[in-house]
Amino acid sequence: MDTNSHFATNVYYDRTFDCDAAKILPGEYYYTGKDMLIVTVLGSCVSACIRDRVKGLGGMNHFMLPDGGEPGNPVSASMRYGTYAMEVLINDLLKAGARRENLEAKVFGGGAVLRGFSAMNVGERNAAFVIQFLKTERIPVLAEDLNDIYPRKVYFFPRTGKVLVKKLMQTHNDTLAKRELDYASRLKVAPVGGDVDLF
């Protein structure tokens, strides 16, 4: 089986929101039926927050399409990474009791934040991919905050479907960029502060 998506294990108590929270990194995903929070920070990557609106069971992934690779086939070779990240989350939700007809999504990220990535339009490609994938799967997208130039911190409450997005106007360290670049380099070798917006 592919190893590009992993179930996140970083669960902690979030004092700000007074609940348990799972933090996901690039290539990870998390889902739960509990009343808790899933949080991530996005640069060029995208996250889909998907939930069963009836059961309150939901999850979030965090992924990036790698560089297209061979010139003759730049899209389909890299699409499998995004497809895998989406299918793993959806399939786990269905196995946990979600019903496909009750699924809804909110999508975030795809910012042009990594220097050197702009030539490949990585953020834009990630954003376009996630919208097209959900359209094909007939999962309605209730909200989106995609593209732009800012990194985002995303807080998803699967039980209610509420999402808070904080645009990070400046990142004082390069942790996010390093994390995404490390993730992008792993994909290539793999076999296959601002205002808070409410969504």
TIRODREN-268125 format. One record per residue (C-alpha): chain; y negated, x negated, z negated; residue number from 1. Coordinates in steps of 0.1 Angstrom, whole numbers, plus 5000, padded with zeros to 4 digits. Layout:
BEGIN
PT   mol     yy     xx     zz   seq
PT     A      Y      X      Z   NUM
...
//
This chain:
BEGIN
PT   mol     yy     xx     zz   seq
PT     A   5000   5000   5000     1
PT     A   4964   4989   5006     2
PT     A   4946   4972   4977     3
PT     A   4910   4979   4987     4
PT     A   4906   5008   4962     5
PT     A   4915   5005   4925     6
PT     A   4913   5030   4897     7
PT     A   4885   5019   4874     8
PT     A   4894   5008   4839     9
PT     A   4859   5002   4824    10
PT     A   4855   5032   4801    11
PT     A   4829   5031   4774    12
PT     A   4808   5053   4752    13
PT     A   4774   5060   4767    14
PT     A   4748   5064   4739    15
PT     A   4721   5077   4762    16
PT     A   4742   5107   4773    17
PT     A   4763   5109   4742    18
PT     A   4797   5110   4760    19
PT     A   4824   5088   4773    20
PT     A   4817   5071   4807    21
PT     A   4836   5052   4833    22
PT     A   4818   5025   4852    23
PT     A   4830   5018   4888    24
PT     A   4825   4986   4908    25
PT     A   4827   4981   4946    26
PT     A   4862   4991   4958    27
PT     A   4870   5011   4927    28
PT     A   4872   5049   4921    29
PT     A   4876   5072   4891    30
PT     A   4884   5108   4885    31
PT     A   4888   5130   4854    32
PT     A   4891   5165   4842    33
PT     A   4873   5156   4809    34
PT     A   4837   5162   4801    35
PT     A   4825   5127   4807    36
PT     A   4803   5106   4830    37
PT     A   4811   5084   4859    38
PT     A   4784   5058   4867    39
PT     A   4779   5031   4894    40
PT     A   4751   5010   4910    41
PT     A   4749   5011   4948    42
PT     A   4732   4988   4972    43
PT     A   4746   4990   5008    44
PT     A   4777   5006   4995    45
PT     A   4782   5044   4993    46
PT     A   4797   5067   4967    47
PT     A   4811   5101   4973    48
PT     A   4811   5124   4942    49
PT     A   4838   5150   4949    50
PT     A   4848   5178   4926    51
PT     A   4867   5211   4924    52
PT     A   4839   5235   4916    53
PT     A   4863   5260   4899    54
PT     A   4883   5236   4877    55
PT     A   4855   5210   4870    56
PT     A   4878   5182   4880    57
PT     A   4861   5155   4899    58
PT     A   4857   5118   4908    59
PT     A   4837   5092   4925    60
PT     A   4845   5063   4948    61
PT     A   4824   5032   4957    62
PT     A   4830   5015   4991    63
PT     A   4816   4997   5020    64
PT     A   4828   4994   5056    65
PT     A   4833   4957   5064    66
PT     A   4818   4940   5094    67
PT     A   4834   4954   5126    68
PT     A   4854   4923   5133    69
PT     A   4866   4920   5170    70
PT     A   4838   4928   5195    71
PT     A   4859   4952   5215    72
PT     A   4867   4975   5187    73
PT     A   4839   4973   5160    74
PT     A   4843   5008   5146    75
PT     A   4879   5019   5141    76
PT     A   4891   4986   5126    77
PT     A   4866   4989   5097    78
PT     A   4868   5027   5094    79
PT     A   4902   5025   5078    80
PT     A   4886   5010   5046    81
PT     A   4863   5040   5042    82
PT     A   4890   5064   5052    83
PT     A   4913   5049   5026    84
PT     A   4887   5050   4998    85
PT     A   4880   5087   5006    86
PT     A   4916   5097   5009    87
PT     A   4927   5080   4977    88
PT     A   4901   5099   4957    89
PT     A   4908   5133   4974    90
PT     A   4946   5129   4971    91
PT     A   4944   5120   4934    92
PT     A   4922   5150   4928    93
PT     A   4946   5173   4946    94
PT     A   4976   5158   4926    95
PT     A   4957   5164   4894    96
PT     A   4953   5201   4903    97
PT     A   4922   5205   4924    98
PT     A   4924   5228   4954    99
PT     A   4912   5217   4987   100
PT     A   4892   5249   4994   101
PT     A   4873   5244   4962   102
PT     A   4862   5208   4969   103
PT     A   4825   5200   4972   104
PT     A   4807   5166   4976   105
PT     A   4775   5148   4969   106
PT     A   4769   5114   4985   107
PT     A   4747   5085   4977   108
PT     A   4738   5049   4987   109
PT     A   4738   5030   5020   110
PT     A   4705   5013   5012   111
PT     A   4692   4984   5033   112
PT     A   4691   4961   5003   113
PT     A   4712   4930   5013   114
PT     A   4694   4903   5032   115
PT     A   4714   4893   5062   116
PT     A   4733   4927   5063   117
PT     A   4705   4945   5081   118
PT     A   4716   4932   5115   119
PT     A   4749   4950   5111   120
PT     A   4732   4981   5096   121
PT     A   4759   4982   5070   122
PT     A   4742   5007   5048   123
PT     A   4735   5030   5077   124
PT     A   4771   5028   5090   125
PT     A   4784   5035   5055   126
PT     A   4761   5066   5052   127
PT     A   4770   5079   5086   128
PT     A   4807   5074   5080   129
PT     A   4808   5093   5047   130
PT     A   4789   5123   5061   131
PT     A   4812   5124   5092   132
PT     A   4844   5121   5071   133
PT     A   4835   5150   5049   134
PT     A   4825   5171   5079   135
PT     A   4858   5164   5095   136
PT     A   4876   5173   5062   137
PT     A   4855   5205   5059   138
PT     A   4843   5195   5024   139
PT     A   4807   5208   5021   140
PT     A   4780   5182   5011   141
PT     A   4757   5199   4986   142
PT     A   4734   5169   4982   143
PT     A   4727   5135   4996   144
PT     A   4705   5105   4989   145
PT     A   4713   5080   5016   146
PT     A   4697   5050   5034   147
PT     A   4662   5039   5024   148
PT     A   4657   5003   5010   149
PT     A   4664   5008   4973   150
PT     A   4695   5002   4952   151
PT     A   4705   5033   4932   152
PT     A   4721   5039   4898   153
PT     A   4742   5071   4901   154
PT     A   4754   5092   4871   155
PT     A   4779   5119   4880   156
PT     A   4791   5146   4855   157
PT     A   4823   5159   4872   158
PT     A   4827   5189   4848   159
PT     A   4793   5204   4859   160
PT     A   4787   5187   4892   161
PT     A   4753   5174   4880   162
PT     A   4742   5140   4895   163
PT     A   4713   5119   4883   164
PT     A   4701   5092   4906   165
PT     A   4677   5065   4895   166
PT     A   4661   5044   4923   167
PT     A   4659   5008   4911   168
PT     A   4625   4997   4925   169
PT     A   4633   4961   4918   170
PT     A   4663   4942   4905   171
PT     A   4654   4912   4885   172
PT     A   4687   4895   4890   173
PT     A   4710   4892   4920   174
PT     A   4741   4907   4903   175
PT     A   4742   4937   4926   176
PT     A   4738   4916   4958   177
PT     A   4764   4891   4946   178
PT     A   4788   4919   4937   179
PT     A   4785   4935   4971   180
PT     A   4787   4903   4990   181
PT     A   4818   4893   4971   182
PT     A   4833   4927   4979   183
PT     A   4823   4924   5016   184
PT     A   4840   4890   5018   185
PT     A   4872   4904   5001   186
PT     A   4872   4931   5028   187
PT     A   4871   4906   5056   188
PT     A   4902   4888   5043   189
PT     A   4920   4919   5031   190
PT     A   4949   4931   5052   191
PT     A   4936   4965   5054   192
PT     A   4639   5014   4882   193
PT     A   4622   5043   4894   194
PT     A   4621   5081   4889   195
PT     A   4654   5099   4883   196
PT     A   4663   5125   4909   197
PT     A   4686   5154   4900   198
PT     A   4711   5165   4926   199
//
